Amino acid sequence: MTYRAKKIYLITRRWIRELILMIIGSAIMAFGTAFFLLPNHLSSGGFSGIATITYYLLAFPMGTTIIVLNLPLFAISLFKLGRRFFIKAIIGTGLLSLFLNIFDGVEALTTDRLLASIYGGILIGIGTAIILKANASTGGSDLLSNIITKFKPTAKTGNIIVMIDCIIVGLNVLFFREIEIALYSVIAIYLSGQMIDIIFEGTNFTKMIFIVSNKYEEIAKQIGIKIGRGSTGIYAQGMYNEKDRMMLWCVASRREVSRIKRIASRIDPNSFLVISNAREALGQGFKRIV
């Protein structure tokens, strides 16, 4: 296979993979919206919140409304965010709108707003994360925030999205005249964000352990023998006594932390340990880097 043919093959495979992710993510988002949030007048923020209002006010299909609202953003994104992102934004938004129109008019799986906000938020978060993994977008507040940051680089994307979502949820409250809508919608938005974090950063939380001890060599050796974890020695200076010393740095799973503490305290009762959270560890001994 020539270099050019291989390059075309890899690009095609990547586009197919990303398209599959966009289809799956859009379907999950539409399912969570149509079966949980929309029938209960709830909103996950973004343009979906505006589409919810037009759905009940004008009986206009939610998916079509989202497409119409995003048209001006598509035009701007082509010039500001590049052709590739522009194409993916159109595909992602189009797929979401298509699935929303397919699910239009379905009966809610629950009329309990608390359950609807929980399951709707979780499903929308999962779907959004899958689409973001494809480096795509379904338009709405995330696309708008990307455009705003292009015009004003100092603006924080997270703050922009939260502000837009708050305004849209407020509009839903004004239209439906129920404060509970805002309260339940906040739950959905929060859970959606949490699911995005979990899918992107994983659930395999790990721990970082810093060990200061004069017997660092023996501690490192025993951690390797007893637990099978490697340690890294870092040269450090104690600013209190101005003495140079070696500090061990070790990454381990949560269940291994107690064993490392026992090893350190047994070898050197005066050892000093600092244990902190690491969101995810990739590489040898942990998850494979993909």
C-alpha positions, -999 to 999 in steps of 0.1 A, spaced: 0 0 0 14 34 -10 17 62 14 -11 81 -3 -34 51 -3 -26 44 34 -33 81 43 -67 79 25 -75 47 42 -68 61 77 -87 93 70 -117 73 57 -116 50 87 -115 79 111 -145 96 94 -165 64 95 -157 59 132 -166 95 140 -198 92 120 -208 61 139 -201 79 172 -222 109 160 -252 86 151 -250 67 184 -246 99 205 -274 118 187 -298 89 191 -291 87 228 -295 125 233 -328 124 213 -340 95 233 -333 112 266 -350 144 255 -381 128 238 -388 102 264 -380 121 296 -374 158 294 -397 171 267 -430 154 279 -423 168 314 -416 204 302 -380 201 314 -349 214 297 -312 204 295 -303 240 285 -290 250 251 -312 254 221 -332 224 232 -348 246 259 -359 271 233 -372 243 211 -392 229 240 -410 263 242 -418 264 205 -429 228 206 -457 236 231 -464 271 219 -465 265 181 -466 227 180 -435 230 158 -412 198 156 -384 202 181 -358 188 157 -367 213 130 -366 242 155 -330 232 165 -319 232 129 -334 267 122 -319 281 154 -284 268 144 -284 281 109 -268 315 117 -242 297 139 -233 274 110 -226 303 88 -203 319 114 -186 287 123 -175 280 87 -153 312 88 -143 311 125 -139 274 133 -129 259 101 -144 237 74 -139 204 92 -157 215 124 -184 231 103 -191 199 85 -192 179 117 -215 205 134 -239 202 105 -239 164 106 -242 162 144 -270 188 145 -288 172 116 -287 137 132 -300 150 165 -328 169 148 -336 138 127 -339 115 157 -359 141 177 -384 143 148 -385 105 147 -393 103 184 -418 132 182 -450 125 200 -439 94 219 -453 88 253 -431 97 283 -415 67 301 -423 85 334 -443 115 345 -423 118 377 -402 150 371 -374 139 394 -370 106 376 -373 124 343 -346 149 352 -322 122 364 -326 98 335 -329 125 309 -298 143 322 -278 111 323 -287 100 288 -281 135 273 -247 136 291 -237 102 276 -249 112 242 -231 145 243 -198 129 255 -200 104 226 -204 132 201 -176 152 216 -154 121 214 -159 124 177 -147 160 178 -182 170 167 -210 192 179 -248 192 179 -249 230 178 -265 251 205 -247 266 234 -215 247 229 -212 258 193 -221 294 203 -195 294 231 -168 282 207 -177 311 183 -177 336 212 -142 325 224 -129 330 188 -140 366 190 -130 370 227 -103 345 236 -103 356 272 -138 344 277 -142 311 295 -162 284 276 -176 268 307 -189 302 320 -205 310 287 -223 277 284 -236 280 320 -248 315 314 -266 305 282 -282 275 299 -294 296 328 -310 322 305 -328 294 285 -340 276 316 -353 309 329 -373 314 297 -388 279 302 -399 289 337 -415 322 324 -433 303 297 -446 274 317 -449 295 349 -435 267 371 -405 273 393 -402 235 397 -391 233 360 -360 253 368 -352 232 399 -356 199 380 -338 212 349 -308 221 370 -306 185 381 -307 174 345 -280 199 335 -258 189 364 -260 152 358 -254 157 321 -221 175 329 -211 148 354 -217 121 328 -196 140 303 -167 141 328 -170 104 337 -169 93 300 -141 116 291 -119 111 322 -130 76 332 -141 60 364 -108 44 372 -97 70 397 -62 66 409 -41 80 437 -7 98 438 14 91 468 44 113 478 67 97 504 95 115 522 118 91 541 155 85 547 147 49 539 133 56 505 153 29 487 139 1 509 103 15 507 105 18 469 119 -18 467 91 -32 489 64 -13 469 77 -30 438 79 -65 454 47 -65 474 24 -45 451 41 -45 418 42 -7 414 71 14 404 82 45 421 100 76 409 127 93 430 125 131 429 153 152 444 139 177 468 151 202 494 134 207 528 130 244 531 126 242 569 159 224 576 175 232 542 185 196 537 185 178 504 166 145 503 149 121 480 111 120 477 93 90 462 64 95 438 41 66 432 8 62 413 -15 34 426 -51 23 426 -73 32 456 -73 -3 470 -34 -3 470 -30 29 490 -35 13 524 -9 -14 516 16 13 506 9 32 538 16 1 558 48 -6 540 60 30 546 51 30 583 66 -4 589 99 5 573 101 40 586 75 51 613 87 87 608 80 87 571 59 116 557 32 107 532 10 130 510 -19 112 491 -38 130 465 -64 121 438 -54 115 402 -84 115 378 -70 89 355 -37 70 349 -28 57 314 1 35 304 20 6 319 2 -10 348 -30 10 341 -54 16 312 -39 14 277 -34 47 260 -59 49 230 
